[in-house]
Structures are given as C-alpha cells and as structure tokens.
C-alpha cells in the first residue's frame, strides 16, 4: 500500500464524519475519505462536500449505523450511495457515503482496486481519518504537484 503524507497536508474532516469513522471502525469496517475532498485539501482549498467509501463491513450493519446519522435512502450509482446532510453547520455540509461498487454491482474487496477504478489519478486517493494517512496507489499527489491530469 502506498501510504504517504510527505506533502505535509492537513486534512480536517468535520466532527460528524469523524464520529461516523469511529462507529464504522467499532463495527469492524473502515471509512476512507476519497476523491475531490482529498484533492481540494492538497491544493489548499476547504472541501465543500465530503465523499467517503466504506470497506469491510456488512451492508446491514452499515445501514444500521447510517440510520443514527439520518442518512437518506440509497441513491445514485446503482444505489450504493447514501447522503447525509449536516444542517447544523454553516454552510450546510453534504456527505456522500458509498460502498466500493464495481460496474457489475459487485463490491471491490480491495481498497487499491477500488481507487484504481476512478476516473483520474488525482481522484484515486483515499484518506484514513483515524490513522491520518493518505493512500495513493496511482500517484495522484505527484500529478497534482505536476499539474497533470491522467487516468490511473
């Protein structure tokens, strides 16, 4: 696993997302922040929304946990995405919580494979908010530094 944080990037997920990460971990799974929010943090921008991917937890447990957060019913990408709206913050924060689904509807069993299926290397990174590491199997951090867009 290409775990890095050599860019000295600080990623500060909202409290609600951190609590969800703890709940997921307590139930045997892992929450990874993925995609644009990582890219935005590396570029020095405050993410406007947060995308998280859940690995290693049965779907029925995930659904039970998400009920505590008033997640919407499954939406999008073959119903593998739940939305959580944090209206207590200003501006309102939106979280997309997803399962790592392949195009055939099967779950990815490996984080690297899930990340490598994304559109661009700069979106193919994950951040573990509890272990505070960036996982970057496709070299997205380097591509950001080089201002390069390419597929993984």
N, CA, C and O of each residue as an XYZ file, in Angstrom:
608
protein
N       0.853     -1.181      0.000
C       0.000      0.000      0.000
C       0.891      1.234      0.000
O       1.790      1.345      0.834
N       0.664      2.130     -0.891
C       1.443      3.353     -0.981
C       0.844      4.379     -0.028
O       0.000      5.182     -0.425
N       1.279      4.353      1.224
C       0.764      5.273      2.231
C       1.726      6.440      2.321
O       2.924      6.258      2.536
N       1.194      7.633      2.156
C       2.065      8.807      2.183
C       1.396      9.942      2.934
O       0.169      9.995      3.024
N       2.162     10.807      3.448
C       1.714     12.101      3.909
C       2.919     13.027      3.893
O       3.058     13.905      4.744
N       3.787     12.815      2.910
C       5.023     13.576      2.825
C       4.797     14.989      2.306
O       5.709     15.815      2.343
N       3.589     15.275      1.823
C       3.315     16.620      1.338
C       2.962     17.556      2.486
O       2.694     18.738      2.267
N       2.962     17.026      3.721
C       2.623     17.816      4.898
C       1.250     18.469      4.745
O       1.078     19.663      4.990
N       0.297     17.669      4.340
C      -1.069     18.130      4.119
C      -1.884     17.885      5.375
O      -1.811     16.813      5.975
N      -2.653     18.872      5.764
C      -3.557     18.699      6.887
C      -4.970     18.566      6.339
O      -5.476     19.456      5.654
N      -5.589     17.449      6.650
C      -6.971     17.221      6.248
C      -7.781     17.162      7.528
O      -7.524     16.323      8.391
N      -8.749     18.040      7.656
C      -9.541     18.138      8.882
C     -10.998     17.842      8.589
O     -11.787     18.754      8.342
N     -11.356     16.558      8.618
C     -12.757     16.212      8.365
C     -13.673     16.777      9.455
O     -13.253     16.928     10.603
N     -14.911     17.086      9.101
C     -15.864     17.573     10.094
C     -16.095     16.530     11.198
O     -15.908     15.332     10.988
N     -16.503     17.011     12.368
C     -16.724     16.140     13.525
C     -17.682     14.995     13.228
O     -17.452     13.861     13.647
N     -18.753     15.294     12.508
C     -19.748     14.258     12.214
C     -19.133     13.115     11.408
O     -19.454     11.949     11.639
N     -18.263     13.438     10.476
C     -17.609     12.415      9.668
C     -16.617     11.613     10.514
O     -16.470     10.406     10.326
N     -15.942     12.284     11.440
C     -15.022     11.578     12.346
C     -15.794     10.613     13.255
O     -15.342      9.494     13.502
N     -16.941     11.043     13.744
C     -17.764     10.153     14.583
C     -18.235      8.950     13.784
O     -18.249      7.829     14.294
N     -18.620      9.175     12.535
C     -19.033      8.071     11.676
C     -17.863      7.110     11.449
O     -18.054      5.894     11.469
N     -16.665      7.635     11.235
C     -15.481      6.786     11.038
C     -15.239      5.908     12.265
O     -14.883      4.736     12.134
N     -15.431      6.470     13.445
C     -15.259      5.699     14.681
C     -16.334      4.618     14.782
O     -16.032      3.476     15.129
N     -17.579      4.967     14.483
C     -18.667      3.982     14.521
C     -18.407      2.834     13.542
O     -18.625      1.667     13.867
N     -17.941      3.179     12.349
C     -17.648      2.157     11.339
C     -16.518      1.254     11.842
O     -16.612      0.030     11.758
N     -15.462      1.857     12.358
C     -14.310      1.062     12.853
C     -14.723      0.175     14.022
O     -14.289     -0.974     14.109
N     -15.555      0.695     14.919
C     -16.031     -0.084     16.064
C     -16.787     -1.325     15.612
O     -16.800     -2.336     16.314
N     -17.408     -1.254     14.456
C     -18.181     -2.371     13.915
C     -17.390     -3.205     12.909
O     -17.971     -3.997     12.166
N     -16.077     -3.032     12.884
C     -15.218     -3.886     12.074
C     -14.896     -3.391     10.678
O     -14.237     -4.100      9.916
N     -15.340     -2.197     10.321
C     -15.080     -1.673      8.985
C     -14.121     -0.505      9.012
O     -13.571     -0.151     10.055
N     -13.930      0.089      7.841
C     -13.081      1.274      7.723
C     -13.751      2.291      6.826
O     -14.327      1.943      5.795
N     -13.674      3.540      7.219
C     -14.158      4.655      6.418
C     -12.937      5.359      5.840
O     -12.010      5.723      6.563
N     -12.955      5.542      4.536
C     -11.905      6.300      3.850
C     -12.544      7.508      3.182
O     -13.572      7.383      2.516
N     -11.950      8.656      3.355
C     -12.377      9.838      2.617
C     -11.719      9.741      1.256
O     -10.520      9.476      1.160
N     -12.489      9.951      0.210
C     -11.992      9.712     -1.144
C     -12.283     10.892     -2.064
O     -13.081     11.776     -1.751
N     -11.613     10.873     -3.202
C     -11.945     11.775     -4.300
C     -11.585     13.227     -4.093
O     -10.508     13.564     -3.603
N     -12.520     14.078     -4.483
C     -12.278     15.514     -4.574
C     -11.931     16.200     -3.272
O     -11.201     17.191     -3.284
N     -12.428     15.707     -2.143
C     -12.109     16.370     -0.882
C     -10.622     16.228     -0.545
O     -10.031     17.135      0.041
N     -10.026     15.112     -0.908
C      -8.581     14.935     -0.698
C      -7.813     15.870     -1.636
O      -6.890     16.571     -1.222
N      -8.215     15.861     -2.897
C      -7.568     16.724     -3.899
C      -7.652     18.182     -3.455
O      -6.657     18.905     -3.506
N      -8.833     18.614     -3.021
C      -9.010     20.002     -2.588
C      -8.089     20.347     -1.415
O      -7.482     21.418     -1.394
N      -7.986     19.437     -0.437
C      -7.136     19.697      0.727
C      -5.670     19.824      0.314
O      -4.958     20.692      0.817
N      -5.219     18.968     -0.595
C      -3.838     19.034     -1.070
C      -3.584     20.361     -1.788
O      -2.497     20.931     -1.690
N      -4.586     20.840     -2.500
C      -4.459     22.124     -3.205
C      -4.644     23.331     -2.280
O      -4.479     24.474     -2.703
N      -4.989     23.068     -1.014
C      -5.147     24.151     -0.048
C      -6.541     24.727      0.038
O      -6.741     25.780      0.644
N      -7.520     24.046     -0.566
C      -8.907     24.507     -0.520
C      -9.680     23.765      0.557
O      -9.380     22.610      0.857
N     -10.662     24.416      1.132
C     -11.567     23.761      2.075
C     -12.592     22.971      1.266
O     -13.315     23.553      0.458
N     -12.667     21.650      1.471
C     -13.665     20.872      0.722
C     -15.083     21.361      0.997
O     -15.433     21.670      2.136
N     -15.894     21.428     -0.056
C     -17.284     21.869      0.085
C     -18.202     20.699      0.411
O     -19.254     20.879      1.025
N     -17.810     19.524      0.006
C     -18.552     18.324      0.365
C     -17.536     17.221      0.609
O     -16.373     17.332      0.220
N     -17.981     16.177      1.244
C     -17.081     15.103      1.646
C     -17.618     13.779      1.121
O     -18.784     13.444      1.333
N     -16.766     13.035      0.439
C     -17.121     11.713     -0.058
C     -16.352     10.680      0.757
O     -15.148     10.815      0.978
N     -17.057      9.656      1.195
C     -16.412      8.598      1.964
C     -16.816      7.247      1.396
O     -17.945      7.049      0.947
N     -15.873      6.337      1.427
C     -16.116      4.985      0.955
C     -15.923      4.051      2.146
O     -14.966      4.189      2.908
N     -16.840      3.100      2.296
C     -16.826      2.183      3.429
C     -16.357      0.809      2.969
O     -16.859      0.261      1.987
N     -15.401      0.270      3.685
C     -14.856     -1.059      3.364
C     -14.961     -1.968      4.589
O     -14.853     -1.513      5.728
N     -15.174     -3.257      4.333
C     -15.044     -4.273      5.357
C     -16.161     -4.399      6.366
O     -15.940     -4.890      7.473
N     -17.358     -3.966      6.008
C     -18.482     -4.062      6.939
C     -19.700     -4.557      6.157
O     -19.955     -4.089      5.048
N     -20.442     -5.486      6.721
C     -21.646     -5.957      6.019
C     -22.646     -4.813      5.824
O     -22.770     -3.927      6.670
N     -23.340     -4.851      4.715
C     -24.257     -3.759      4.370
C     -25.338     -3.557      5.432
O     -25.720     -2.419      5.703
N     -25.842     -4.641      6.040
C     -26.890     -4.468      7.051
C     -26.360     -3.713      8.272
O     -27.097     -2.932      8.874
N     -25.100     -3.928      8.648
C     -24.513     -3.165      9.755
C     -24.347     -1.699      9.358
O     -24.623     -0.796     10.148
N     -23.896     -1.475      8.127
C     -23.719     -0.111      7.643
C     -25.040      0.636      7.657
O     -25.095      1.784      8.099
N     -26.099      0.007      7.182
C     -27.420      0.644      7.161
C     -27.848      1.009      8.582
O     -28.372      2.100      8.805
N     -27.632      0.113      9.540
C     -27.999      0.401     10.931
C     -27.225      1.597     11.469
O     -27.790      2.450     12.154
N     -25.937      1.660     11.162
C     -25.118      2.783     11.626
C     -25.584      4.087     10.982
O     -25.712      5.107     11.659
N     -25.836      4.052      9.675
C     -26.226      5.276      8.966
C     -27.565      5.822      9.430
O     -27.812      7.021      9.309
N     -28.436      4.968      9.959
C     -29.724      5.443     10.491
C     -29.511      6.447     11.611
O     -30.283      7.396     11.745
N     -28.473      6.252     12.419
C     -28.172      7.183     13.516
C     -27.817      8.571     12.992
O     -27.954      9.565     13.705
N     -27.367      8.632     11.755
C     -26.930      9.896     11.158
C     -27.981     10.486     10.214
O     -27.732     11.450      9.491
N     -29.146      9.877     10.250
C     -30.267     10.314      9.400
C     -29.895     10.351      7.929
O     -30.219     11.295      7.208
N     -29.211      9.308      7.507
C     -28.833      9.207      6.100
C     -30.073      8.979      5.248
O     -31.039      8.354      5.687
N     -30.032      9.487      4.044
C     -31.126      9.251      3.105
C     -31.126      7.788      2.699
O     -30.174      7.056      2.970
N     -32.185      7.377      2.058
C     -32.178      6.049      1.463
C     -31.093      6.027      0.400
O     -30.602      7.070     -0.032
N     -30.734      4.836     -0.007
C     -29.697      4.706     -1.019
C     -30.080      5.460     -2.286
O     -31.214      5.390     -2.760
N     -29.107      6.176     -2.813
C     -29.291      6.939     -4.051
C     -28.071      6.710     -4.928
O     -27.042      6.233     -4.449
N     -28.176      7.037     -6.177
C     -27.027      7.085     -7.073
C     -26.256      5.804     -7.257
O     -26.414      4.844     -6.503
N     -25.421      5.807     -8.272
C     -24.512      4.738     -8.662
C     -25.007      3.352     -8.263
O     -24.401      2.669     -7.437
N     -26.107      2.962     -8.861
C     -26.738      1.662     -8.611
C     -27.077      1.491     -7.127
O     -26.969      0.398     -6.571
N     -27.486      2.585     -6.507
C     -27.933      2.601     -5.112
C     -26.867      2.176     -4.120
O     -27.167      1.534     -3.113
N     -25.634      2.531     -4.402
C     -24.548      2.263     -3.467
C     -24.099      3.499     -2.724
O     -23.012      3.509     -2.147
N     -24.926      4.564     -2.724
C     -24.556      5.832     -2.099
C     -25.675      6.297     -1.170
O     -26.853      6.248     -1.524
N     -25.288      6.747      0.020
C     -26.218      7.369      0.963
C     -25.763      8.802      1.163
O     -24.565      9.087      1.166
N     -26.720      9.699      1.330
C     -26.399     11.106      1.580
C     -26.730     11.444      3.026
O     -27.747     11.015      3.572
N     -25.841     12.225      3.626
C     -26.075     12.772      4.955
C     -25.904     14.281      4.823
O     -24.920     14.758      4.258
N     -26.860     15.015      5.343
C     -26.802     16.476      5.309
C     -26.617     16.981      6.731
O     -27.415     16.667      7.614
N     -25.580     17.752      6.951
C     -25.328     18.346      8.259
C     -25.818     19.783      8.212
O     -25.099     20.686      7.784
N     -27.046     19.979      8.656
C     -27.648     21.314      8.618
C     -27.273     22.136      9.845
O     -27.638     23.307      9.942
N     -26.536     21.523     10.794
C     -26.126     22.273     11.979
C     -24.909     23.146     11.677
O     -24.556     24.013     12.477
N     -24.268     22.925     10.535
C     -23.109     23.731     10.177
C     -23.510     24.794      9.158
O     -24.485     24.639      8.422
N     -22.740     25.869      9.135
C     -22.966     26.924      8.161
C     -21.676     27.138      7.398
O     -20.669     27.490      8.012
N     -21.656     26.944      6.099
C     -22.772     26.466      5.293
C     -23.028     24.977      5.552
O     -22.213     24.288      6.164
N     -24.158     24.510      5.079
C     -24.541     23.115      5.238
C     -23.480     22.219      4.595
O     -22.978     22.523      3.513
N     -23.146     21.122      5.262
C     -22.158     20.178      4.729
C     -22.895     18.944      4.229
O     -23.800     18.436      4.890
N     -22.500     18.474      3.063
C     -23.088     17.274      2.476
C     -22.038     16.172      2.451
O     -20.893     16.382      2.053
N     -22.464     14.990      2.889
C     -21.589     13.819      2.860
C     -22.208     12.788      1.934
O     -23.404     12.513      2.023
N     -21.411     12.220      1.051
C     -21.824     11.070      0.251
C     -21.078      9.868      0.804
O     -19.849      9.813      0.755
N     -21.814      8.921      1.321
C     -21.234      7.708      1.897
C     -21.515      6.577      0.916
O     -22.671      6.312      0.587
N     -20.469      5.914      0.452
C     -20.675      4.907     -0.589
C     -19.978      3.595     -0.273
O     -19.063      3.515      0.547
N     -20.450      2.588     -0.956
C     -19.790      1.293     -0.980
C     -18.914      1.254     -2.227
O     -19.242      1.887     -3.231
N     -17.821      0.531     -2.177
C     -16.936      0.461     -3.353
C     -17.475     -0.524     -4.391
O     -17.023     -1.666     -4.473
N     -18.438     -0.068     -5.173
C     -19.083     -0.945     -6.153
C     -18.354     -0.941     -7.489
O     -17.925      0.102     -7.982
N     -18.226     -2.127     -8.057
C     -17.724     -2.261     -9.415
C     -18.878     -1.996    -10.380
O     -20.034     -1.923     -9.964
N     -18.569     -1.854    -11.638
C     -19.626     -1.597    -12.635
C     -20.631     -2.733    -12.715
O     -21.789     -2.508    -13.066
N     -20.204     -3.955    -12.394
C     -21.124     -5.100    -12.439
C     -21.953     -5.232    -11.161
O     -22.730     -6.177    -11.024
N     -21.795     -4.287    -10.220
C     -22.576     -4.297     -8.993
C     -21.935     -5.039     -7.837
O     -22.421     -4.973     -6.708
N     -20.849     -5.743     -8.108
C     -20.132     -6.455     -7.050
C     -19.275     -5.451     -6.262
O     -18.859     -4.421     -6.791
N     -19.025     -5.779     -4.990
C     -18.172     -4.934     -4.168
C     -16.699     -5.203     -4.460
O     -16.285     -6.351     -4.624
N     -15.910     -4.120     -4.522
C     -14.468     -4.289     -4.545
C     -14.061     -4.810     -3.169
O     -14.550     -4.314     -2.154
N     -13.191     -5.782     -3.122
C     -12.699     -6.319     -1.855
C     -11.379     -5.678     -1.446
O     -10.887     -5.916     -0.343
N     -10.812     -4.875     -2.323
C      -9.503     -4.294     -2.092
C      -9.569     -2.783     -2.330
O     -10.052     -2.332     -3.368
N      -9.087     -2.018     -1.374
C      -9.098     -0.559     -1.491
C      -8.333     -0.083     -2.712
O      -8.797      0.808     -3.425
N      -7.152     -0.671     -2.967
C      -6.357     -0.247     -4.125
C      -7.128     -0.409     -5.429
O      -7.146      0.495     -6.264
N      -7.757     -1.551     -5.598
C      -8.515     -1.784     -6.832
C      -9.666     -0.797     -6.961
O      -9.947     -0.309     -8.055
N     -10.332     -0.501     -5.854
C     -11.426      0.481     -5.884
C     -10.893      1.850     -6.300
O     -11.509      2.528     -7.123
N      -9.765      2.260     -5.744
C      -9.195      3.564     -6.086
C      -8.738      3.607     -7.543
O      -8.935      4.609     -8.231
N      -8.135      2.532     -8.003
C      -7.635      2.497     -9.379
C      -8.748      2.464    -10.415
O      -8.489      2.633    -11.607
N      -9.989      2.247     -9.975
C     -11.117      2.260    -10.913
C     -11.668      3.668    -11.127
O     -12.572      3.859    -11.941
N     -11.142      4.644    -10.416
C     -11.637      6.019    -10.530
C     -11.167      6.675    -11.822
O     -10.286      6.159    -12.510
N     -11.767      7.820    -12.144
C     -11.542      8.456    -13.437
C     -10.142      9.020    -13.635
O      -9.568      8.866    -14.713
N      -9.580      9.670    -12.618
C      -8.283     10.339    -12.732
C      -7.414     10.003    -11.525
O      -7.927      9.705    -10.446
N      -6.098     10.053    -11.712
C      -5.190      9.763    -10.600
C      -5.406     10.726     -9.437
O      -5.262     10.335     -8.279
N      -5.750     11.981     -9.731
C      -5.934     12.960     -8.659
C      -7.218     12.712     -7.859
O      -7.426     13.318     -6.808
N      -8.069     11.825     -8.357
C      -9.266     11.412     -7.621
C      -9.125      9.996     -7.066
O     -10.035      9.491     -6.409
N      -7.988      9.357     -7.330
C      -7.772      7.968     -6.939
C      -6.962      7.868     -5.645
O      -6.093      7.006     -5.507
N      -7.259      8.752     -4.714
C      -6.578      8.747     -3.416
C      -7.614      8.555     -2.327
O      -8.793      8.861     -2.508
N      -7.158      8.043     -1.193
C      -8.036      7.880     -0.037
C      -7.295      8.394      1.196
O      -6.066      8.367      1.262
N      -8.069      8.857      2.159
C      -7.500      9.333      3.416
C      -8.178      8.584      4.547
O      -9.405      8.569      4.651
N      -7.374      7.967      5.388
C      -7.896      7.302      6.580
C      -7.867      8.336      7.702
O      -6.790      8.667      8.198
N      -9.030      8.855      8.114
C      -9.040      9.946      9.086
C      -8.663      9.519     10.503
O      -8.309     10.362     11.327
N      -8.735      8.229     10.794
C      -8.371      7.765     12.130
C      -6.876      7.452     12.224
O      -6.255      7.701     13.257
N      -6.304      6.915     11.164
C      -4.866      6.633     11.146
C      -4.076      7.789     10.527
O      -2.845      7.776     10.534
N      -4.776      8.778     10.000
C      -4.223     10.002      9.386
C      -3.160      9.714      8.325
O      -2.053     10.250      8.361
N      -3.534      8.850      7.381
C      -2.638      8.570      6.257
C      -3.390      8.736      4.941
O      -4.598      8.514      4.854
N      -2.637      9.131      3.929
C      -3.164      9.202      2.571
C      -2.698      7.946      1.844
O      -1.522      7.586      1.897
N      -3.621      7.290      1.172
C      -3.304      6.124      0.355
C      -3.404      6.570     -1.100
O      -4.447      7.053     -1.538
N      -2.324      6.406     -1.835
C      -2.226      6.974     -3.176
C      -1.590      5.966     -4.130
O      -0.425      6.127     -4.495
N      -2.318      4.940     -4.541
C      -1.714      3.898     -5.370
C      -1.416      4.325     -6.808
O      -0.660      3.645     -7.503
N      -1.991      5.430     -7.264
C      -1.828      5.830     -8.668
C      -0.944      7.060     -8.864
O      -0.776      7.526     -9.991
N      -0.378      7.591     -7.776
C       0.491      8.757     -7.915
C      -0.257     10.067     -8.089
O       0.241     10.980     -8.748
N      -1.440     10.171     -7.510
C      -2.242     11.389     -7.640
C      -1.597     12.614     -7.016
O      -1.708     13.714     -7.559
N      -0.917     12.442     -5.871
C      -0.247     13.587     -5.237
C       0.824     14.164     -6.154
O       0.952     15.381     -6.287
N       1.578     13.292     -6.774
C       2.613     13.738     -7.707
C       1.990     14.444     -8.908
O       2.500     15.465     -9.369
N       0.884     13.895     -9.410
C       0.227     14.518    -10.556
C      -0.333     15.896    -10.202
O      -0.340     16.797    -11.040
N      -0.801     16.059     -8.964
C      -1.251     17.398     -8.534
C      -0.078     18.360     -8.541
O      -0.192     19.481     -9.038
N       1.050     17.928     -7.989
C       2.240     18.783     -7.952
C       2.706     19.151     -9.361
O       3.192     20.257     -9.595
N       2.550     18.205    -10.301
C       2.979     18.445    -11.686
C       1.893     19.109    -12.548
O       2.109     19.409    -13.722
N       0.717     19.329    -11.931
C      -0.435     19.885    -12.644
C      -0.777     19.052    -13.873
O      -0.966     19.569    -14.974
N      -0.850     17.746    -13.645
C      -1.068     16.788    -14.724
C      -2.366     16.026    -14.467
O      -2.662     15.621    -13.343
N      -3.124     15.844    -15.538
C      -4.327     15.000    -15.483
C      -4.076     13.749    -16.287
O      -3.697     13.807    -17.456
N      -4.294     12.603    -15.639
C      -4.179     11.343    -16.359
C      -5.009     10.280    -15.648
O      -5.372     10.424    -14.481
N      -5.295      9.221    -16.376
C      -6.075      8.123    -15.804
C      -5.136      7.195    -15.037
O      -3.949      7.096    -15.348
N      -5.691      6.516    -14.028
C      -4.836      5.581    -13.263
C      -4.413      4.385    -14.102
O      -3.698      3.510    -13.613
